[in-house]
């Protein structure tokens, strides 16, 4: 059996961490959905920057848009919105069949708004209206301002992918924002049963930074390399189960609300010495999402070993985090550093993207 379909049978959704017009025009995305059970799509500025830079599929539309008196960002948005709409339409049957549990496409607000709650809310509402699809998730970074925006967007009935989470503290804060948003939505008489959110916890970047610190320490710390991210994810899931399957969420669940699902992001292995499915095989479990770049998706299909693994090893994960702390590696501090780095990387990609959609008149 296709390992991708085996994962789906265990209750975990696989989303593709990529979107381009080439995938749409060539029928590749439709095939991934129909044959491999791909249940959603995530995007970010870096993905669109690469797609537009590498793809001739955008050439004619971009040339036409450059003749119009609009900004470079508006040109980018029109290209991205068209792609997201088509992807949403491909996933719409799954969205309907699952009653809104699957079939989503994520589109991120501008990285320039990461510390602007009002601007993020306005951009989220505008993109939601322009795309006009119920299976859209507005992607918002988990900065303090972003979390305020998450609460308000959920409260206004706009579904959200909370992104750039790099620690247990970040995951907890994202859940708090979602729950506050649900309470707002319920108080306003909104359709609480239609609310949807995922919390995107990034993995491989955590090990990259933690491993560098371990190597600087050396000695007895060295065997701890390559384990921090999976340990963090398993602890996040244990906390998630207690929170969303416990008494605290019972009233909202009875009112029709669904949990905010944990999503494993940054699942491509960055260290070539590590297994190419390090961030996939140990983290398979029900009511979660994993978003995979093309190479990791292909690896899982080719040689993935699929079992329900996420419920196991939480105690060992806790012990691992304590051992890291004994070496003065503070995972919350690591998370703050990585979130700042992630924002910077997206800002750089967004700047390059706008260079591609700009004209000489824009510069003048």
C-alpha positions in Angstrom: 0.0 0.0 0.0 1.2 3.5 -0.7 2.8 4.8 2.5 1.1 8.2 2.0 -2.3 6.5 2.1 -1.2 4.5 5.1 -0.5 7.7 6.9 -3.9 9.0 6.0 -5.5 5.8 7.3 -3.9 6.5 10.7 -5.6 9.9 10.9 -2.8 12.2 9.9 -3.2 14.6 7.0 -0.3 15.1 4.6 -0.2 18.6 3.0 2.2 19.6 0.2 4.6 22.3 1.2 4.7 23.8 -2.3 2.5 25.5 -4.8 3.3 26.7 -8.3 1.5 27.2 -11.6 3.6 24.4 -13.1 2.0 22.0 -10.6 -1.4 23.3 -11.4 -1.0 23.4 -15.2 0.7 20.1 -15.5 -1.9 18.2 -13.6 0.6 17.2 -11.0 -1.3 18.6 -8.0 -4.5 17.0 -9.1 -2.7 13.7 -9.3 -1.2 14.1 -5.9 -4.6 14.7 -4.5 -6.3 11.8 -6.2 -3.6 9.2 -6.0 -1.6 10.1 -2.9 -4.3 11.5 -0.7 -2.7 14.9 -0.4 -5.1 16.8 1.9 -3.9 20.4 1.8 -1.3 22.8 0.7 1.0 25.3 2.5 2.7 28.2 0.9 5.0 31.0 2.0 6.9 33.9 0.4 9.9 31.7 -0.3 7.8 29.2 -2.2 6.1 31.8 -4.4 9.4 33.6 -4.9 11.0 30.4 -6.3 7.9 29.5 -8.3 7.8 32.9 -10.1 11.5 33.0 -10.6 11.8 29.5 -12.0 8.5 29.2 -13.9 7.7 30.4 -17.4 4.0 29.8 -16.5 3.9 33.3 -14.9 5.7 35.1 -17.7 2.7 36.3 -19.8 0.5 37.2 -16.8 3.4 39.1 -15.1 4.1 41.0 -18.3 0.5 42.0 -18.5 0.4 43.1 -14.9 3.5 45.2 -15.3 1.6 47.3 -17.8 -0.9 48.2 -15.1 -0.5 51.1 -12.6 -0.4 48.9 -9.5 2.3 48.1 -7.0 4.8 45.3 -7.1 3.0 43.7 -4.1 -0.4 43.9 -5.8 1.1 42.2 -8.9 2.4 39.4 -6.7 -0.9 39.0 -4.9 -2.8 38.7 -8.1 -0.5 35.9 -9.3 -0.6 34.2 -5.9 -4.4 34.6 -5.5 -5.1 33.0 -8.9 -2.9 30.0 -7.9 -4.5 29.7 -4.5 -8.0 29.8 -5.9 -7.3 27.0 -8.3 -5.7 24.9 -5.6 -8.7 25.5 -3.3 -11.0 24.4 -6.1 -9.0 21.2 -6.6 -9.3 20.5 -2.8 -12.9 21.6 -2.5 -14.4 18.1 -2.9 -12.3 16.8 0.0 -13.2 19.9 2.1 -16.9 19.2 1.5 -16.5 15.4 2.1 -14.6 15.9 5.4 -17.0 18.7 6.5 -14.2 21.2 6.8 -11.6 19.0 8.5 -9.3 18.8 5.5 -8.8 20.3 2.0 -7.2 23.7 2.9 -4.7 26.0 1.2 -2.7 28.4 3.3 -1.7 31.9 2.0 0.5 34.1 4.2 0.1 37.8 4.9 3.0 40.1 4.1 6.0 39.6 6.4 6.1 43.3 6.8 3.0 43.0 9.0 4.5 40.6 11.6 4.4 43.2 14.3 1.3 45.0 13.2 -1.9 43.4 14.5 -4.3 45.9 12.9 -2.5 45.6 9.5 -2.5 41.8 9.8 -6.3 41.7 10.5 -7.0 44.1 7.6 -4.8 42.1 5.2 -6.3 38.8 6.4 -9.8 40.1 5.8 -8.9 41.5 2.4 -7.2 38.3 1.1 -10.1 36.2 2.5 -12.6 38.3 0.5 -10.5 38.4 -2.7 -9.9 34.6 -2.7 -13.5 33.9 -1.9 -13.0 30.2 -1.0 -14.1 28.6 2.3 -11.1 26.3 2.4 -8.5 29.1 2.7 -6.3 29.5 5.7 -4.8 32.9 6.3 -1.2 32.3 7.5 -0.2 34.5 10.4 3.2 34.4 12.3 3.0 33.7 16.0 4.5 37.0 17.1 2.7 38.9 19.9 1.0 41.1 17.4 0.3 38.1 15.2 -1.4 36.3 18.0 -3.7 39.2 18.7 -4.6 39.1 15.0 -5.2 35.4 15.1 -7.7 35.9 17.9 -9.5 38.6 16.0 -9.6 36.8 12.7 -11.0 33.6 14.2 -13.5 35.7 16.1 -14.6 37.2 12.7 -15.0 33.7 11.2 -11.7 33.7 9.2 -9.7 30.6 9.5 -6.0 30.8 10.3 -2.7 28.9 10.0 -0.6 30.1 12.9 3.0 29.9 11.6 6.6 30.2 12.7 6.2 28.2 16.0 9.5 27.0 17.3 8.8 26.0 20.9 6.3 24.6 23.3 5.6 28.1 24.5 4.8 29.2 21.0 2.4 26.2 20.5 0.7 27.0 23.8 0.3 30.7 22.9 -1.1 29.8 19.5 -3.7 27.5 21.2 -4.6 30.3 23.6 -5.2 32.7 20.7 -7.4 30.2 18.9 -9.5 29.5 22.0 -10.0 33.2 22.6 -11.0 33.6 19.0 -13.6 30.8 19.4 -15.1 32.5 22.4 -15.4 35.7 20.5 -17.0 33.9 17.6 -19.4 32.1 19.8 -20.3 35.3 21.7 -21.0 37.0 18.3 -23.3 34.2 17.3 -20.9 33.1 14.5 -20.7 29.6 13.0 -18.3 28.1 15.5 -18.5 24.7 13.8 -16.9 26.2 10.7 -13.8 27.5 12.5 -10.5 25.9 11.6 -6.9 26.6 12.6 -3.6 24.7 12.5 -0.5 25.6 14.6 2.6 25.1 12.5 5.5 23.8 14.6 8.8 24.0 12.7 11.2 21.1 13.3 14.4 20.8 11.3 15.5 24.3 12.1 15.3 23.5 15.8 17.8 20.7 15.5 20.1 22.8 13.3 20.5 25.4 16.1 20.4 23.0 19.0 23.0 20.7 17.3 25.3 23.7 16.9 25.1 24.4 20.6 25.7 20.7 21.5 28.8 20.6 19.3 30.1 23.7 21.0 29.7 22.0 24.3 31.1 18.6 23.1 31.7 15.7 25.4 28.8 13.9 26.9 26.4 16.3 25.2 27.2 15.0 21.7 24.8 12.0 21.8 21.9 14.4 22.2 22.3 15.7 18.6 19.4 15.3 16.2 16.7 14.6 18.9 15.4 18.0 20.1 12.9 18.7 17.5 11.1 15.3 17.6 11.1 15.5 21.4 9.6 18.9 21.3 6.9 17.8 18.9 6.0 14.7 21.0 5.6 16.9 24.1 3.5 19.4 22.2 1.2 16.6 21.1 0.9 15.3 24.7 -0.1 18.8 25.9 -2.4 19.2 22.9 -4.3 16.0 23.8 -4.7 17.1 27.4 -6.0 20.5 26.3 -8.3 19.7 23.4 -9.6 16.3 24.7 -9.9 17.4 28.3 -12.5 19.4 30.3 -11.1 22.8 29.3 -12.3 22.3 25.7 -15.4 20.3 26.5 -17.9 23.2 26.3 -16.6 24.5 23.0 -16.5 20.9 21.6 -20.1 20.4 22.6 -20.9 23.6 20.8 -19.5 22.2 17.6 -15.9 23.6 17.7 -13.0 21.5 16.4 -9.5 21.6 17.9 -6.7 23.6 16.6 -4.6 20.9 14.9 -0.8 20.7 15.3 1.0 20.8 12.0 4.6 19.6 11.6 6.5 22.1 9.4 10.1 22.3 8.2 10.1 18.5 7.8 12.8 18.3 5.2 16.0 17.0 6.8 18.7 19.7 6.6 21.6 17.6 8.0 22.6 15.0 5.3 23.8 12.7 8.0 20.3 12.3 9.3 17.5 10.0 8.0 15.5 11.7 5.3 12.3 10.9 7.2 13.6 11.9 10.6 10.7 14.5 11.0 8.0 12.3 9.5 8.1 8.6 10.7 8.4 9.4 14.5 5.5 11.9 14.4 2.6 10.0 12.8 -0.6 10.3 14.8 -4.2 11.1 14.6 -5.6 14.6 14.4 -2.3 16.1 13.2 -1.0 17.4 9.9 2.4 17.1 8.4 3.4 19.3 5.5 6.1 17.9 3.3 8.3 19.5 0.6 8.5 17.6 -2.7 11.7 15.6 -1.9 10.4 14.5 1.5 7.0 13.5 0.0 8.8 11.4 -2.6 11.0 9.8 0.1 7.9 8.9 2.2 6.2 7.4 -0.8 9.3 5.4 -1.8 10.5 3.9 1.5 8.4 5.3 4.3 7.8 3.0 7.3 4.4 3.9 8.6 3.2 3.2 12.1 1.3 5.2 14.8 4.4 6.6 16.5 3.4 9.9 18.0 1.8 8.6 21.2 5.0 6.9 22.2 8.1 8.3 23.8 6.7 11.4 25.6 8.5 10.5 28.8 11.8 10.0 27.0 11.2 13.3 25.2 10.7 15.1 28.5 14.0 13.6 29.8 15.8 14.7 26.7 14.6 18.3 27.1 15.8 18.2 30.7 19.2 16.9 29.7 19.5 19.7 27.2 18.6 22.2 30.0 21.3 20.7 32.2 23.7 21.8 29.4 22.2 25.3 29.5 20.3 24.8 26.3 17.0 26.6 26.9 14.4 25.5 24.3 12.2 28.6 24.8 15.2 30.8 24.1 16.0 28.7 21.0 12.4 29.2 19.9 12.7 33.0 20.1 15.9 33.1 18.1 14.5 30.8 15.4 11.3 32.8 15.1 13.2 36.0 14.6 15.4 34.2 12.0 12.4 32.8 10.3 10.8 36.2 10.0 14.0 37.6 8.5 14.2 34.8 5.9 10.6 35.4 4.8 11.3 39.1 4.6 14.3 38.5 2.4 12.3 36.1 0.2 9.5 38.7 0.0 11.9 41.4 -1.0 13.3 39.2 -3.8 9.7 38.4 -4.9 8.8 42.1 -5.2 11.9 42.7 -7.2 10.6 40.2 -9.7 7.2 41.9 -9.9 8.5 45.5 -9.9 9.0 47.8 -12.9 11.3 50.7 -13.4 8.5 53.0 -12.8 7.9 51.5 -9.3 11.5 52.3 -8.5 11.1 55.9 -9.6 
